[in-house]
Amino acid sequence: MFSGYMNRNYIEVYAKQQGAFSNIDYYIVNTFDDIDEQPLVEGLSNYFYSNDKSFTGIYIKPENIERFNRIKDWAIEYYDEI
């Protein structure tokens, strides 16, 4: 998930199908295996720091837990690296 640029009122996400929200630009992909993980990591980082340094409240589907566990530390350290 990408948090967007300044003064924009929508976000951009990768999705397997078009969603129902008009303020989201959906980039449809067949699989999440070949996408660039940076926007996902940046979105997770923004969430983490906006929620008292916690991922509490995010629902991760069971099939995505392994990937989440692999990138969550990158998300926590994301803004330290740029």
RALINGI-V659709 format. One record per backbone hydrogen bond with DSSP energy under -1.0 kcal/mol. NH is the residue of the N-H (numbers start at 1). CO is the residue of the C=O. E is the energy in kcal/mol with one decimal. If there is no record, write none. Layout:
# RALINGI-V659709
nh:co:e
NH:CO:E
NH:CO:E
This chain:
# RALINGI-V659709
nh:co:e
2:12:-2.3
8:5:-1.4
11:23:-1.9
12:2:-1.0
13:25:-2.6
15:27:-2.3
25:11:-3.3
27:13:-3.2
29:15:-2.4
41:37:-2.8
42:38:-2.9
43:39:-2.3
44:40:-2.6
45:41:-2.5
46:42:-2.5
47:43:-2.3
48:44:-2.8
49:45:-2.4
50:46:-1.4
53:48:-1.3
54:48:-1.2
58:55:-2.0
64:61:-2.5
68:64:-2.6
69:65:-2.9
70:66:-1.5
71:67:-1.6
72:68:-1.9
75:71:-2.2
76:72:-2.2
77:73:-1.9
81:77:-1.0
